[in-house]
Structures are given as C-alpha cells and as structure tokens.
Amino acid sequence: MSDITIFAARGIITMNSYRHDATHVAVREGRVLGVGDLDTVKGFGEYSLDDRFAGKVLMPGFVEGHCHAKEGGMWDYPYIGYLDRRDPDGGIWPGCGDLQSSIDRLISLEREMADPDKTLFAWGFDPIYFNNERMTTRHLDQVSTTRSVVIMHSNGHLLNVNSAVLGKAGITRDTNVHGVTKDGNGEPTGELAEAAAKYMAYRVTGDPFFGGVSTRDLERFGQAAVNAGTTTATDLFATLSDQSLAAYRSATSAPGYPVRLLPAMNTLDKPAEEGIALLRRVQADSSDKLYYKLCKVMTDGSIQGFSGRLKWPGYYNGAPNGVWNMAPEQLTELVRAYHKAGAHLHLHVNGDEASETMIDAIEAALTETPRRDHRHTLQHCQMADEAQFRRMAALGICSNLFANHIYYWGDQHRDITMGPDRAARMDACATAARHGVNFAIHSDAPVTPLGPLFTAWCAVNRLTSSGKVLGPRERISVDQALHAITLGAAYTLKMDHLVGSIEPGKFADFVVLDDDPRQLPPETLKDIGIWGTITGGEPHRAAGRKDIAV
Amino acid sequence: MTEGIEPQRTEPKPFTVIGGFLGAGKTTLLNRVLAGARGPRYAVLVNDFGALAIDEALISAHDGQTIALANGCICCSMSDGFITAMLTLMQAPERFDHVLIEASGVSEPDRIMDFARLDPLLSPDAILVLVDAETLTARMSDPKVGEVVATQIRTADILVLNKTDLVSRETTETVETSLRSLNPTAPVLRSAKGDVPLNVVLGTGLHVTGDSRDRDHHDHHLHHAEEFFDTRTFTAAEPLDRDAFVRFAEALPASIIRGKGVLVFADAPGRAEIWQRVGARMEMMSRLEGSAPDQSSLILIATEAIEGTGLAQIMEAG
C-alpha cells in the first residue's frame, strides 16, 4: 500500500491565503503534501485515493484556544442543565426546561443507584434561566432524605445540597458564616456559595474532582473534541503535578489520540523562577500531540459572578467590585518575570480593570525586555473597550474573546451585570478585527459546551438565549468567525505554522463537515453536521454518527 | 466519608488566620513561628513554600505538598487550592495542635475564618491582621486594592502595626488613627520586624487547666519593643456567680488582648466552661458534664498592668 493518501471531498476550505478552495488533499506521514484538485496533488508518487468523504466538506481541524480537559471528566456525573448537551459518547442530555424537571431527572438517577452511601453528584444547574427561582432542600429532599445529594452550578462556583448533607455538615439555622444562603424564616436553603461552606459539604461527601486530571478524563476529552470537530485544544489551567504530567503523557501518546493538547501551566501557585524551571523541564515531554509552552495567569473572577474587576462605573446593579486572585503588583511582577524568561502568557481577564492592569503589565515588561512576536493573549477579555483594543494592537497583544457568553449570559449582562450599553460591546470581535488585534473565540468548556462552530455562530449572530441581538455592531462575518476558530486561535497558541490551515507541511488535521458553512444562512452555522475529524491523516468519527466507517 | 464528621475525641484545634496586604510581614512572622516552635505542633498553610526560610536541617520529610519539620510542625502548600489543602489537612487531624493560615494579600481573612466556624474539629482562635506602617496610607487610596485592605483591617481581632521602626512617630500615629477608625475594637500592637510576642498573637502559653496542683505557669511581665505585656493568672476556689462574671468580662478594659478561663459556675457546678477573649471578641463554650475542675482559673494578657490577686477580688473590683 502506498504511503500517500489523497482525500477527495465535495469541497475543501483551506483557510490558506493562496488557494481558498480545493477538492483534494494529499497526505504523507501525517502531514499535508499538497492541496488543490487531483491533478495538482497527485504528482508526489503512488497514492491511494480515499473518497469516503467525497460528499463532505473539509476544513482545517478547529482550534479551541480556551477550554479545559475537565470537560471529559464532568461526564462521570449526570448533567441537569437548562440547555441540551451532548456527552463524549454522543448521548444527548436534554435540557431541563424548569426546576422540577431537573429534580425529576435526579429522582430517576437516584433510583438506579445501588449503594445507598454513595453521594449523588450532578452538574450544570443554573437558576438564572428560571427567573432566578432557587433550588432548595425542599427540591433536593424529594430526591433523597438519606443519601447525600450535591449539585454543582454551571458557573462552577455554587453548590446546592439536600438536608442530609446539611445535617452531616452540621449546618443549621444557627450557622452564621458567609455563603450559607438562608430563606425568609432563617433556615439554610442548601445553596452554598463561599469556599468555607463548600468545604464543609465536601468534608462529608468527598470532593468529586479531588486529584486533578486523569488519563480517562483526557481520553473522554479527546472524544468530545472529535465530536466538536476540534483537533487542537488547550487545557488552559494545568497543575503540572507528577500525576497530571503522567496523565498527559499516557493519554496523548496512545496510538490514535485525536487531539493536539496544550496544557497551560498555572503560574499563581509558585514563585516565577520555579515555574519557569518547571516549564523548561517538562518541555522534554512535548510531542506532536502534546505541547508544553503556555503559561496561565488568573487575575480576576467572572462577570456573572460579580467577581470580575471592573473600572468605573462598576456593576449595573450596584454590586461591589470583584476580586483579584493575587495583588495587581504581584500579577505585574509575574508578567515581568515570565516575559523576561521568554514565556508565552495567557491571562484570564474578565473585567476591564483586569484587562487594563494586564495591558499595563505587558507594556512595562516590553519596555524592560523588548520582544517581538510575544503573542501574550488576554483570555475572555470580555469588557475591554476600544481604547484597550488600540493599545493591544500597538503592543502586539492577542485576545481570545468569550463569544459563547453572548448566548449563555447575554440577557443577564444586559439586564443585571453591565446594563444595555456596555453589554452591547462585550466580547467585541468586530472591534478587535477593526483594530487589527489577532483574536480567537472560545467556549471555556466545561463552562459552556465545547463546539467551535457554535462559538462561531455566537460571534456572527450575537443572539442571546432569549433570541435578542446583543450589540449588532460587534457581529462579525462567517469568514472572520471561521478564521477565528482555525488560524486565529492557532496564532494565539503559536501553532499557526503547524495547524489552522490546510497547506503543505502542516499537520493533516481536518474537520469533516456535512455542509459548507459559507454557503448556508449564517444563523444555521451551529446546526451544520460534524462527521468527525482527521488528525494526522487518521479519521475519527464523532460519537453517534453511523455514516462512513472509519 | 458518608457518615458525617467523625465524633469528637479531642478538643477542637485552634485556627488562626494571619492576614494583611503584601509586605506587611506575614512570612517573617511565620518563619519565626516555625523556627521557634516548642510545644504546640503548628500546621501552617502557605501560598507557596518559596518564601519560607526553613532550615534544611529541620526538615524531616517533604512530599511535594507538605513539609514535616523535626519540631512537629507541618507546612502545607495551598497550590492545589485552599479547599483541597484543607480537605487534605483534615484527613489527619492528629498530626497537629493548631492551624495557622497565611492568607493571601488580597483575601478576606474573615471568610477564611468561616472554615473554623463550620468545622467542629476546628475552633476559631483569632484573625490577626498585619499592617505595613510604611505603605498603608498609599494602599488605602489605591482604587484597585484599597477596599480589600480596609476589609482586612475591619475584620481583624488583633492588629499588628508593623515596621514602625521605618517611619516617623507621626506617621505611626497617623496610621494607627486610620486603623482605629476602621476597627475601633481590635487592639493595635506596634512592632518592628514582626517581633510581636508569639504568646500574645497566637495565644500560646494560655494553658489553664483549672487544676490547683498545676503550677506550670508563672505570671510575668514582658517588655517587648514598644509594648508592655502583663500576663496574670487568677483563681477562685468557690464556684462563680454567672451574672457577676459576665458583667466583669464585658467591662474588661481594651488593654486585655487575650484571655482564657476554665470556669465553674454556681448554677452549673458539675461542668467546666471555657471562656475565651481575643481582642474585643469573647465567647463561652461548655465542656462535658462531670469534667469540672476543683477551681476556676483565668489567665489574661494585657498591654497594661493588671491589678489584683484572686479572681473573686478582681471580679468585685471590676
């Protein structure tokens, strides 16, 4: 058999600049030999023609610049969120349209559990969709009055527990600490908001995510990536413990692992010189599927959690300003030290005070240690204003905007957190494009589902979950959005020489689509079927697809 | 674990939060605690090990997230998150006698103290907030951090005004005035290089057994930097009148920084009750029936001389 495979497709969107469209791509040793029509690519020698995808459209595999491998681990526990969600095996978890249907799902799950001492964990709940009707022990005690029941909210910050957990944790009407929510009669409702309250629940139930990322999480994450057409993805907050390093190594070195993974090392938990040394040491583990190069800096919290750091005039509803994860001067010092060492920084900034503080920090670092092409990237960057984008352009800073927020929380941002004016310029893709700031768009999975086509749909249409357009001037074209989920994201990861477009020398990483996104109405972008992916020339079928055998 | 918190076999462990913004001297204080610890085995939770100056010769084991010292103390890293560090620590509560938390410069110490308010194996001791006399005024007016610095000061039980050797007397006065306006009840201890007496800030040495044969503790006066500390123990053989004690305790002067009592009251002669004061905050806890000692004992640490001899006498005098 020949070592050259030529894939034939109904259409190939190359995303390279010299030949936009093609029908054939030749692959050898996992890399692209050439792309064009058959005549253009057949001259390298004997080949086998693979026409399984002759009815499909190929694009460069999508690049998710901000997600977490925990997306794989979450599915060890049932999902009870408002919107439909697909697990890595392709199973559809229908959204729970109201509070009672969440409870009904938990009741039936509880009945299937054999061991009465096992805690029932579930995730994805978000009361923001139920006019803020809160879940209470009254609901969860319908599930069980004896078994521990713990519900994680979709924001990852709140828990709900049943009376059994409150009882074991000793939380009563007399408990007087932050984050134990109480009803009008002074009784705890079972909603636990702050660290201490959540700690006490986990003390009696165990923490389901204790111990960090596992090989199994990463395998499940790989399948989730295939389902979403993604061939390069980050794990954008990684603790590089011996255990997680072993998990990354074993998962990504298994034959046929379908995704190129970039863990981003947490920088806040150790002095900069230790982090820099650790990063250099683990780089020996890098491979074609595993890249240790990114460093993550967490600055503030989230907008919908009112913990993002905002400039004047602050939160629309008058909530106090958010929280720093570390003092701004320490964050500035981290940026200085890592920049000086040549590291590539990805900085979590939600509020505009956070983004401005980090732009200031990068500017100072660049003044001290000039470096071209650093590609430090502001992640989320949801509230940056036009002046900040002008500075980002001048300083060579990239942004990765949280377009999915427009759909998932856009209504709440307009009505509660930011008000109609500032909400219209959240996740300002068009402004980034206008000022020449390289940008990507992301899901932050598992916060929202992994799915670059959906994320592109959000950036193109800016529709909230109630169907209203939020900030029409910040909508971008389908072409711009497709760039953001391929080359745009690859550029923020310094992977654009390897992935993000189909051209000679790059990895043969493709997504296999049922249709050409440019030929369909923009509002249908999210509905385009994904057969699966091809990574390094090897096809991987999405869970639930029966057509075309691998 | 599914059976809830294991039944208590021992007294809850004191839990002290050491807060304060960058440069206030938290790490210096912790280094002193770790180097000088004799007796109580501290579990010290820190943001990272890098800033600690632990003598290599003192380290008996290092497993990545925990360092065990020859003097019985352990240091735990919070790099996997505070909740994880606390869950890990509390899996082996027999390993330590007292928990010290180094709060990060931007955290709110009062929210950290909630861990001890909730966990029956822990008992809230004190929120100690260190303040850098040199930089406080600038920090307070910084829009990015002023509010969190103020919150730290407001929730302190004891304030340590540190680095007073680096500023003029006028600056110290000005800073102390702003501390008092934010937190009128917490005592303010001045210090240079964090050299506050550890028994004052951590409450070590407040051993009151209530047993009249226990002669281990001795009253003493301690001159320390600019502060004068008086530590006195009072006893009473007869059970106390509860109302009289409460009136006495509530009227104690602000100069009393810490106090601890093992008390027997006439209305409940069969059991001991533990009274504790940290800064201006007081609380009373009951011990089990049948554990009553043969006398009441009370120990007080104050910044001014405490007059009187017996407990009954000072109660009447108060």
Contacts between the chains, C-beta under 8 A, distances in Angstrom:
chain1	res1	chain2	res2	distance
A	117	B	2	4.1
A	118	B	2	7.7
A	119	B	2	7.2
A	148	B	2	6.7
A	167	B	4	7.3
A	168	B	3	7.5
A	168	B	4	3.4
A	168	B	5	7.0
A	169	B	4	7.4
A	169	B	5	7.5
A	169	B	118	7.2
A	170	B	4	7.9
A	170	B	5	6.7
A	170	B	118	7.2
A	170	B	120	6.0
A	171	B	118	7.1
A	175	B	117	7.7
A	175	B	118	6.8
A	176	B	117	7.2
A	177	B	114	3.9
A	177	B	117	5.0
A	177	B	118	5.8
A	178	B	110	7.6
A	178	B	111	5.2
A	178	B	114	5.6
A	179	B	111	7.9
A	179	B	114	7.3
A	194	B	111	5.9
A	194	B	114	6.7
A	195	B	82	6.1
A	195	B	83	5.6
A	195	B	111	6.9
A	195	B	112	8.0
A	195	B	114	7.8
A	195	B	115	7.6
A	196	B	111	6.6
A	196	B	112	7.5
A	196	B	114	3.4
A	196	B	115	4.6
A	196	B	117	7.3
A	196	B	118	5.6
A	197	B	114	7.3
A	197	B	118	7.0
A	198	B	83	6.4
A	199	B	83	4.9
A	199	B	86	5.7
A	199	B	87	6.8
A	199	B	115	5.9
A	199	B	118	7.4
A	199	B	119	7.7
A	200	B	115	7.9
A	200	B	118	4.4
A	200	B	119	6.4
A	202	B	83	6.7
A	202	B	87	6.0
A	203	B	1	7.4
A	203	B	5	6.7
A	203	B	87	6.6
A	203	B	90	6.7
A	203	B	119	6.8
A	204	B	1	6.0
A	204	B	2	7.7
A	204	B	4	5.3
A	204	B	5	6.5
A	205	B	1	7.3
A	205	B	2	7.5
A	206	B	1	6.1
A	207	B	83	7.2
A	207	B	84	7.1
A	207	B	87	6.1
A	210	B	84	6.7
A	210	B	87	7.1
A	212	B	80	7.4
A	239	B	79	7.2
A	239	B	80	6.3
A	241	B	64	7.5
A	241	B	80	7.8
A	242	B	64	7.6
A	266	B	79	7.9
A	269	B	47	7.5
A	269	B	48	6.3
A	269	B	77	7.5
A	269	B	78	7.7
A	269	B	79	3.3
A	269	B	80	7.6
A	270	B	48	5.2
A	270	B	50	6.5
A	270	B	79	6.5
A	271	B	48	6.2
A	271	B	50	3.8
A	271	B	51	7.6
A	274	B	48	7.9
A	274	B	50	6.3
A	309	B	144	7.5
A	320	B	147	7.3
A	321	B	147	6.8
A	323	B	106	6.9
A	323	B	148	7.6
A	324	B	106	4.6
A	324	B	144	7.5
A	324	B	145	7.4
A	324	B	148	7.5
A	325	B	106	7.4
A	326	B	104	6.7
A	326	B	105	7.4
A	326	B	106	6.3
A	327	B	21	7.0
A	327	B	22	5.3
A	327	B	105	4.6
A	327	B	106	5.1
A	327	B	145	6.3
A	328	B	144	5.1
A	328	B	145	6.7
A	329	B	22	6.7
A	330	B	22	6.7
A	330	B	105	7.1
A	353	B	144	6.8
A	357	B	144	7.0
